[in-house]
Amino acid sequence: MKKRILLIILSSIFVFVGVFGFGGCDKQLADSENILSYNEDDAIIFDYSARDGTKTQYIKKFDQFATTWGFVGDQPGYIRTSSINQLSALKELNAESLRFDLFMGYTGLGYNIGKTSTQNGSTDAEYEQMMQVVRELEEQSVLPQLVVFACPAYAQSYGSWKSKPIAEKWQELCHNMAAYFKNKDIRIGAYEIWNEPDLGTEYFDGTWEDYIDTYISGAKGIKSADSDAFVEGMSASWIHKICSEKESGQQMTKWERFISRTAQENVLPDSISWHFYGREGELENIVGLGGDGENFSVYRNAILNALTASQTGTSENDDTVYTELATMQQNLNEFNIYQPLAESSAEMWNSAQVVPGMFNAIETLLAANDITRVNWATFLSEQRNGVGCSSIDTYSLQRYAAYHVNWMYGRLPVNRIIQPELENGLETFAAADNGRAGIIVYNTADQAKSAKIAFRGIPFEKGNVSVYLVDDEHITYSSKNEPYLAGYYKEVDVNRLTADLSLQKNAVYYIEINAADGKQSDLEYDNALRENIVRKDYYYPQRGDCTPYSEIHENSLTAYVAMNGNQEGTSASAVTLNGLSLADALTLDYETWGDPKAGENAALGLKLDFQTTEGYTKSVYYAFDGFETDITLPFGTEKKSSSVISLGSLDSGTVNIDLKQVAPDGWTGQMVVSYLIQNAGPEAVAKFVLY
């Protein structure tokens, strides 16, 4: 204890010196680790004005998953207050949503939902437990993703939570659930129907056909209560098997049967959800029960090929062209680089061993542009024999290295820069916007490494610099969200700085430089229009890694479109907003980089599609000069635009949108805002903020 107190005192003195302890003319910075200085001898220069449009920007597509057991206490119906209090830590991760399972009618967060033959999901009492989580998530501007599972007594065909539900009662229960949240004006990020029905009889003891029936009745119930609800299907444990295997007596694969039947019933899911767990920090070279079938690339390629085949009518056993699949998302909503609760993970889950594997996985998943969202498993969870998988310990509330990796990435700006190579084994993420510059340096080698980095081209001259470190010597044993602070420096000249880093095995430094004038980083802006969001959608005319992409950040409503190194290709994303009026004056800020190339088939801009009582009837395209190609998108009117309005030239600017001038008569106040790019040059990137 005395040693701990001494360390805290020394740390406090060190931070004080970092704020006030740099010399005058020689510009030397004082710190106990000797990390920052103005000595650039032998330093490798990182030029923050050299943006990189050939790779996916550092978009914030990473969310969290918490098991229901991370919240429930030892007594049925009891919710652990300490777990609820940790939900504020989600916002610092820049997480859009938290996925959690309900285990309805039993001992989960859905304890009372459908618990008896008279409880059908329509009463406040049934939601008492889960609403504690939902309300706190609302406070943190984080969406709840609900796993609608298990089968409670109200819908049971026999006395088991694993049973195939009675279709009519399951549909009623799901309808009432969606109606409950819609009537309370609570936006649910996703309704996912069941959990891992393909994992033998672990969670579902029916056949695959039984699961399809369960999905269809559940989706119909949800959509009948809320036509804009976002519904996910499959929740696959082994997506590669679903995509390739046929059950006895069946002519089509499980994938083909699911797509065919849900399309016939007009309830194709908005997203296919699937799960992947690596081994000991690796995504590949895994020898599991199925040999190389356990590799991430096998899972990824299986669903990529299946989706593409169904979308283009080239499936082996079903030549139907399912054009609707161009908007189908993939949500990898349970993901980890090790096996949770497994003995093989005992030395990894709460140590710095996760660091290199997690950052490597982030880069892999960023390149998988048609995987829309990823949920880290887990934010909170149970432990078994002293082994867990939580980012935050459920009992001590300590933040582990897995939390800090997500924290560092969540705070890193989006706008990627060109990054020179460091010593073999050291990898970097580096980015900047007008309010923040950052660099993550992590060690993948089996030995200590070092690097000296010089900062140049940061878009502001004075900054406040924080240096964070995670390694096995600097694991924080506290409930604060920040990692170990190795230094803090106030109002220094940032474009002359160098960092001299020594990294142990598995170590990571995150250096964050914030503008001294207080200008916010792009994604820290809380956009008031967030309260008007109905849902987000994506368009994938072509699928695969390193394709053109589009992304909309939830809280700031900052949108990005990029060609991602491709000469040709198309991408778009859309956000539906409601509750607007003709009196609203909207403003659009935009910025482009990567030398967008105008051309005959080039498109770059945004569309506004307006809803009337007769549906979506008018579309207006705001395009940059030379990028007026009017793409027909599967959103809103799904037709060519009524008019094209110039955004002017490229670079950056602001446009005022007068809704009185562009909205049609009879407008309901709902519109779809679509951001799009096509054939705009391989390095082209555009950023938009509507407010």
Helices and strands as residue ranges (DSSP letters): H 2-20, E 36-37, E 44-47, E 62-66, G 68-70, H 81-84, G 85-93, E 97-101, G 124-127, H 128-139, E 143-148, G 153-155, H 167-183, E 190-193, H 208-225, E 231-236, H 239-244, H 254-264, E 271-277, G 292-294, H 296-312, G 323-327, E 329-336, G 343-345, H 354-367, E 371-377, H 401-411, E 426-432, E 436-443, E 449-456, E 462-470, E 484-493, G 494-496, E 498-503, E 508-515, G 522-524, G 528-532, E 533-539, E 549-552, E 558-562, E 570-577, E 585-593, E 603-612, E 615-628, E 643-648, E 652-658, H 659-662, E 667-678, E 685-690
